[in-house]
Amino acid sequence: MILITSAGGKTGRAMIEEFAQSEEPVRVIMRRRDMDDELSALGAAEVFHGDLANVADMSAAAAGCRAIYFICPNMVEDEGIIAQSVIAAAKSAEVERLIFHSVLHTQVQALRHHWARLFVEEAIIESGVPFSILQVGSYYQNMLPSWDKMLETGEHGMAYEVEAEMALVDLKDVSEAANRIVNDPGCVNGIFEICGPVITLVQKAAILTRVLGCKIEAKKLPVDKVIAHAANMGISDFGQDCMRRMFAHYDIHGLVGSPRVLEWIIGRPPTDFETFARRIIRLRADAE
Ligand SMILES: NC(=O)c1ccc[n+]([C@@H]2O[C@H](COP(=O)([O-])OP(=O)(O)OC[C@H]3O[C@@H](n4cnc5c(N)ncnc54)[C@H](OP(=O)(O)O)[C@@H]3O)[C@@H](O)[C@H]2O)c1
């Protein structure tokens, strides 16, 4: 049995779908109670309800599990508390492995929520529990909520410079790599950078223009407007501050990384942006 945390989010759902293809049953833990059917349909064998920051909830969820795939909710101030709870549960369940879904560049102090994760990684390394850490780049999928707006306006926008170099990655490649790491004992004690080759908004817009057959322009969105929208969606003050710092950092440094590790893990080059875009267009056409 493998336990996946934060299972109802986009990362969690992708992991359930991928891990469920192996024979080992998947248990998930989440707070919400209105997604059980959806997560079962994706392949979760057991749905547990509880708070990741609550040691009793986490320990109950981890009991009997071989491994924990730890996804932390995004940009939360109590990440350290959640991590301690997950580590305590990993110890009480005597799991074979604690796998942490981290982010690229936890070394960068300016990226407040990445930097906080450096200390989660440290706590995991020092916990004595066998571990693997995936340092994951931003997903191509982050643009999907604004896909319709892009078609309407002819603009592919993000709140950072259009020439910023980003080592974006297909979440499907990430889950495939995660599944391999989880099932390969040789990956114990490893830290893996999981990202694709760098690409800019301008390059993505040129690809989108070609595959959609209509002009798409890259646009830097006003940061204040994007953060106001995030606030309306319920993102906390802490999260908003993380976003502001993140966009300022991306403007200058992007978020770069090497695709070689992912290529080695999945045994092929990471999915390129054009292949991803064509897949989305096909899926949307099929759904109509
Ligand atoms: N998005 C990216 O491009 C990207 C790239 C690399 C790494 N990551 C990392 O992936 C992780 C997940 O990101 P995401 O965008 O997939 O998240 P998400 O869609 O926002 O999902 C977060 C999930 O966490 C759950 N949650 C929040 N607080 C909880 C708590 N105290 N106890 C139990 N469940 C709780 C939420 O469930 P409820 O509704 O039940 O609260 C929700 O299902 C983050 O750590 C992020 O840094 C993301």
The ligand as an ORCA input file, in Angstrom:
! r2SCAN-3c Opt
* xyz 0 1
  N       1.894     23.471     -9.802
  C       3.154     23.308    -10.177
  O       3.592     23.705    -11.255
  C       4.093     22.561     -9.261
  C       5.356     22.245     -9.720
  C       6.237     21.555     -8.878
  C       5.836     21.203     -7.600
  N       4.591     21.551     -7.184
  C       4.217     21.206     -5.804
  O       3.142     20.288     -5.819
  C       2.410     20.437     -4.593
  C       0.937     20.422     -4.856
  O       0.631     21.471     -5.726
  P      -0.740     21.476     -6.511
  O      -0.723     22.711     -7.362
  O      -0.987     20.154     -7.125
  O      -1.735     21.671     -5.264
  P      -3.241     21.961     -5.244
  O      -3.874     21.601     -6.580
  O      -3.415     23.349     -4.743
  O      -3.746     20.919     -4.135
  C      -3.432     21.028     -2.795
  C      -4.205     19.953     -2.032
  O      -3.787     20.026     -0.677
  C      -4.895     19.743      0.156
  N      -4.650     20.320      1.486
  C      -4.348     21.588      1.780
  N      -4.101     21.699      3.113
  C      -4.267     20.455      3.665
  C      -4.163     19.907      4.962
  N      -3.790     20.660      6.014
  N      -4.424     18.590      5.148
  C      -4.795     17.816      4.117
  N      -4.885     18.267      2.828
  C      -4.646     19.577      2.619
  C      -6.060     20.341     -0.564
  O      -7.156     19.557     -0.222
  P      -8.416     20.132      0.555
  O      -9.238     20.764     -0.519
  O      -9.001     18.916      1.151
  O      -7.927     21.124      1.560
  C      -5.703     20.124     -2.046
  O      -6.253     18.907     -2.514
  C       2.903     21.725     -3.938
  O       3.743     21.368     -2.888
  C       3.692     22.401     -5.033
  O       4.754     23.171     -4.541
  C       3.700     22.185     -7.980
*
